[in-house]
């Protein structure tokens, strides 16, 4: 699975949020300064070529739907992130965020409770 650029990821987040829709519908959902429609449509076409989207033509427009699940992308991305930046150790990652004070003791307790529930 190929890593998405920031723009591609923003577009995919809209598509995962809405589900099936047209390029125009996704474009209208985008917040903040809107990129030109033609740029947005080009990104959607790239996502299709990369396998992230399925598209089918209906008249003069295309109906799109996600080609992969958001959870699958997140899992793949996070696995690579942990591998590349934390020597493939989730413990190292959690330790890093605790040291940087991005995780409090309460956060760590909550994480432990979640882990215990899943056993």
C-alpha positions as a printed Julia matrix, in Angstrom:
119×3 Matrix{Float64}:
   0.0    0.0     0.0
   1.49   3.3    -1.11
   1.72   6.16    1.4
  -0.58   9.05    0.58
   0.52  12.66    0.28
  -1.06  15.16    2.7
  -3.51  16.35    0.03
  -4.44  12.8    -0.94
  -4.97  11.89    2.69
  -7.27  14.9     3.24
  -9.36  13.86    0.23
  -9.49  10.22    1.38
 -10.68  11.31    4.83
 -13.63  13.05    3.16
 -14.36   9.97    1.08
 -14.19   7.63    4.07
 -16.47  10.0     5.99
 -19.14  10.19    3.27
 -18.84   6.78    1.68
 -20.11   6.6    -1.88
 -20.47   9.91   -3.68
 -19.44  12.11   -6.58
 -16.28  14.15   -6.87
 -18.37  17.32   -6.6
 -20.02  16.11   -3.36
 -16.65  15.38   -1.81
 -15.27  18.72   -2.99
 -18.2   20.58   -1.4
 -17.55  18.81    1.92
 -14.0   20.13    2.2
 -13.49  22.79    4.86
 -11.15  25.72    4.99
  -9.73  27.23    1.84
 -11.08  25.1    -0.98
  -8.66  23.9    -3.59
  -9.79  24.35   -7.19
 -12.21  21.68   -8.36
  -9.85  20.56  -11.15
  -7.03  20.0    -8.64
  -9.4   18.09   -6.36
 -10.6   15.93   -9.28
  -6.98  15.19  -10.27
  -6.24  13.99   -6.74
  -9.31  11.75   -6.84
  -8.11  10.23  -10.13
  -4.65   9.6    -8.61
  -6.31   7.87   -5.67
  -8.15   5.63   -8.12
  -4.9    4.75   -9.93
  -3.28   3.93   -6.58
  -6.19   1.6    -5.74
  -7.65   3.66   -2.91
 -10.89   4.35   -4.79
 -13.3    2.49   -6.99
 -15.05   4.6    -9.61
 -17.89   3.9   -11.99
 -19.27   6.16  -14.63
 -22.91   7.2   -14.44
 -23.85   9.41  -17.37
 -21.41  12.3   -17.41
 -20.19  11.92  -13.84
 -18.32   9.36  -11.75
 -19.6    7.71   -8.61
 -16.74   6.93   -6.24
 -16.42   4.72   -3.19
 -13.49   3.78   -0.99
 -11.4    0.93   -2.36
  -9.84   0.21    1.03
 -11.07   0.61    4.59
  -9.86   3.53    6.64
  -8.82   1.13    9.41
  -6.63  -0.84    6.98
  -4.85   2.34    5.87
  -4.33   3.51    9.47
  -3.01   0.11   10.51
  -0.57  -0.04    7.59
   0.56   3.56    8.11
   1.06   3.13   11.86
   2.98  -0.12   11.41
   5.4    1.65    9.07
   5.64   4.63   11.4
   6.48   2.42   14.4
   8.96   0.4    12.33
  10.73   3.47   10.91
  10.82   5.74   13.95
  10.66   3.47   17.01
  12.67   0.36   16.05
   9.4   -1.56   15.6
   8.63  -1.15   19.33
   5.28   0.16   20.53
   6.82   0.37   23.99
   9.44   2.79   22.62
   6.69   4.89   21.04
   4.64   5.13   24.24
   7.79   5.91   26.21
   8.67   8.68   23.76
   5.27  10.34   24.12
   5.36  10.01   27.91
   8.8   11.66   28.03
   7.6   14.46   25.75
   4.66  14.92   28.14
   2.17  14.18   25.38
   0.77  11.36   27.54
  -0.1   11.84   31.19
  -0.1    9.18   33.9
  -3.91   9.2    33.61
  -3.65   8.58   29.85
  -1.35   5.62   30.49
  -3.78   4.21   33.07
  -6.61   4.51   30.54
  -4.5    2.72   27.92
  -3.79  -0.1    30.38
  -7.53  -0.44   31.11
  -8.26  -0.7    27.38
  -5.59  -3.38   27.01
  -6.97  -5.33   29.97
 -10.51  -5.22   28.54
  -9.31  -6.75   25.28
  -7.76  -9.78   26.97
